[in-house]
Each structure stands twice: as C-alpha cells, then as structure tokens.
Amino acid sequence: MVDLVMLLAVALLVAGVVGSVVPLVPAGPLSAAGVLVYYFLAPPSAPSLGVGWVIVFVLVGLVAFAVEHLGGALASKAGGAETTTMVLAGVASLALFFVLGPLGILVGTAVAVLGAELYAGKEPVAAVRAAGYTVAGMLASSVAQLALTLSILAGFVAVVFVL
C-alpha cells in the first residue's frame, strides 16, 4: 500500500514539475495534490510528512498557481498595457495554442498585445514595450513555476526519505 501511495504522490509531484513548462497543465495544484495524496492516504507505517510540511508545500503550490496565472498579466500591466488588452491577449494565446502549440501562446500574446495597444492609440514604442513585458513576464512565470514545483518535489523527498 505504501508503495502505491508513494508512487501516486511522486507521479503527481513530477507531473507538477512538468506542468510548469507545459502549457495548460496546472503545475501548482498537481504538486499540492501529490503532497495531499501522500498525507491522507499513506498508512501509519509510512514515513510521516507532518502537518506543518503539508501546509508549507500546499502554500508553495498555491503560489506557483498564482504565478502561473498572474505573471504575464502583471508584467503586461507593468509594461503599460490596458486591462482590456490583457484579457484579449489571454483569449488570443489560448486560441493560438490550439493552432500553433506552445509557440502560439507566446506569439499570439505578443501579437495580440501589440495590436490591441496600437488600436487603442498607443505609440508604437509603447505598444512594443507592453508586448515585450508581457512575453517576458510569461517566460519568467514559467521559470518561477519550475523553481517552485521543483522545491516542492525536493522538499517532499527530503522530508519523507531523509529527515
């Protein structure tokens, strides 16, 4: 029983790490689910995780989820994009994901932000800056998600197998 629960927990944790770089895969929730599966389903004979560690890991998973969904939007806002532009970029990136794959998310978002900002009357330099900030924020949020989900996986392994 321990092996099956451990296998499921680690599979979810690894899926969370993979999800941090694969679009539309919820990295943070998968990582948190891995921790929760182990905590609630592991038999008493299994190494204890402890409620404190569970809380820490779940909170880090929630931060990863927030970074995933807010990184690009906050960066575009920092680059001067309008709120409606951010919404349009989200819709365009999702639609183009199904046409061009992961590249469609970046290209679609950049083109949508650039076009919407130009349509809104912004100067070309400001529109390019907003698009650049948005894409940079999206890439940075992927790197941050990767670091966060890897920290959950490494922390879980350390707590369960080492400590």
Secondary structure as UniProt FT lines:
FT   HELIX           2..19
FT   TURN            20..21
FT   TURN            23..24
FT   HELIX           27..41
FT   TURN            44..45
FT   HELIX           51..78
FT   TURN            79..80
FT   HELIX           83..100
FT   HELIX           102..119
FT   TURN            120..121
FT   HELIX           124..157
FT   HELIX           158..162
//
